[in-house]
Structure formats: C-alpha cells, structure tokens
Amino acid sequence: MPKNKQINILIVEDDVFLADLYKTKFTLEGFKVITAYDGEKGLEAAKKNLPDIVLLDLVLPKLSGFDVLKGIKADPATKNIPVILLTNLSQKSDVETGIKLGANDYLIKAHFMPSEVVEKIKKLIN
C-alpha cells in the first residue's frame, strides 16, 4: 500500500465505548475510520465502502461476526479485504473457525492494548 494513501478501516463493534476508543486511536494514526455497531450494518458498510481492512468483533447483534466474515469472503468485491477478528471469545474452536472462514488474524481483546492492535494492523497493511 502506498505510504501516502490514507488507509480505510472498518470497525465492527457493538460496544460503542470500545468502538469509539479504537476509532480515536486509528484516526490519530492517520486512518480513515468507518464504524458499525451491529453485524448487518458491518456487512453493509464493508460492501458499500470497500475498506482496506476490517476489524471485526464476533459477538454482535443482528448478525454474528462469523456470519459477517462469511458474507465478506463470499462476495467477489470484498473477498480480498483483510479481516482481523478482535473478540473476547478465546476458545480454540472459535479461533479455528475464524481462521478457517478467512480471517487474517484473531486477537483476544483482553490480551491486547488498543495501541498494540493499531501496530498489528499497520504491519499487516504494509
């Protein structure tokens, strides 16, 4: 990705406080941030905005994160967008399911500070 291009990130997170925290962090790092607070809106936003990367929670109202991930990967227009799962679900089966469905990484919220998540995403994009 060219250094001078602004990176568009879609954050799909139903915890408004957490979503806003990440939005602020990414905005300060020069990202253009789109937020969605439920799975349906997240999938719509991915298809409409074609972000460079998606940060996706799994436990969401209306449509689960797994369903959003399936929808992103099933659509030719969005299937190549990297998706990072950021969730509190830490069961091995959840991690395996997320990776099998096409997630590029699986981060447990409790294990990462927002600044560490930003750094991981910057590394993935570059």
C-alpha positions in Angstrom: 0.0 0.0 0.0 1.5 3.4 -0.9 2.8 5.3 2.1 0.8 8.5 1.3 -2.5 6.8 0.8 -4.9 7.1 3.7 -5.9 3.6 4.9 -9.7 3.0 5.3 -10.5 0.7 8.2 -14.0 -0.6 9.1 -14.5 -1.3 12.8 -17.5 -3.6 13.5 -18.0 -3.5 17.3 -21.3 -3.3 19.3 -19.6 -1.8 22.4 -19.9 1.9 21.4 -17.3 3.0 24.0 -14.7 0.5 22.7 -15.6 1.3 19.1 -15.0 5.0 19.7 -11.8 4.3 21.6 -10.5 2.4 18.6 -11.8 5.0 16.2 -9.9 7.7 18.0 -6.7 5.6 18.1 -6.8 4.8 14.4 -7.8 8.4 13.4 -4.8 9.7 15.4 -2.6 7.3 13.4 -3.9 8.8 10.1 -6.5 6.1 9.2 -10.0 6.9 7.8 -12.4 5.1 10.1 -15.9 3.8 9.4 -17.8 2.2 12.4 -20.7 -0.2 12.5 -22.3 -1.3 15.7 -24.0 -4.5 14.6 -23.3 -7.3 12.2 -25.9 -6.3 9.5 -24.5 -2.7 9.3 -21.0 -4.1 9.3 -21.6 -6.2 6.3 -23.4 -3.4 4.5 -20.5 -1.0 5.3 -17.9 -3.5 4.0 -19.8 -3.8 0.7 -20.5 -0.1 0.3 -17.2 1.4 1.4 -14.7 -1.4 0.4 -12.3 -0.7 3.3 -8.7 -1.6 3.2 -9.1 -3.7 6.3 -11.9 -4.8 8.7 -11.6 -5.1 12.5 -14.4 -7.4 13.4 -15.9 -8.4 16.8 -17.6 -11.8 16.8 -20.4 -11.3 19.3 -22.7 -8.8 17.6 -26.4 -8.1 17.4 -28.4 -9.0 14.2 -25.6 -10.9 12.5 -22.7 -12.7 14.2 -19.1 -11.8 13.4 -18.7 -15.2 11.8 -21.7 -14.5 9.5 -20.2 -11.1 8.6 -16.9 -12.7 7.8 -18.6 -15.4 5.7 -20.5 -12.6 3.8 -17.3 -10.6 3.2 -15.4 -13.6 1.9 -18.4 -14.8 -0.3 -18.6 -11.5 -2.2 -16.1 -11.1 -5.1 -16.0 -7.4 -4.4 -14.9 -7.8 -0.7 -13.3 -11.3 -0.5 -9.7 -10.0 -0.6 -10.2 -7.4 2.2 -8.1 -8.5 5.2 -10.2 -9.2 8.3 -8.9 -9.1 11.8 -11.1 -10.7 14.4 -11.0 -8.8 17.7 -13.1 -10.6 20.3 -13.4 -11.9 23.8 -14.2 -15.4 22.5 -11.0 -17.3 23.3 -12.0 -21.0 22.8 -9.7 -22.9 20.4 -12.7 -23.8 18.3 -13.7 -20.2 17.8 -10.1 -19.3 16.8 -10.0 -22.2 14.3 -13.4 -21.3 12.9 -12.4 -17.7 12.4 -9.2 -18.6 10.6 -10.9 -21.3 8.5 -13.5 -18.8 7.4 -10.8 -16.5 6.1 -9.7 -14.2 8.9 -6.2 -12.9 8.6 -5.7 -12.8 12.4 -7.6 -13.5 15.6 -6.9 -11.2 18.6 -8.4 -11.6 22.1 -9.5 -8.2 23.4 -8.2 -8.9 26.9 -4.7 -9.7 25.6 -4.1 -6.5 23.5 -4.0 -2.8 24.3 -5.6 -0.6 21.5 -2.1 0.7 20.6 -0.9 -2.9 20.0 -3.9 -3.6 17.8 -3.1 -0.5 15.8 0.6 -1.7 15.4 -0.5 -5.2 14.3 -2.8 -3.7 11.6 -0.2 -1.3 10.4 2.2 -4.3 10.0 -0.4 -6.3 8.1 -1.2 -3.4 5.7 2.5 -2.7 4.9 
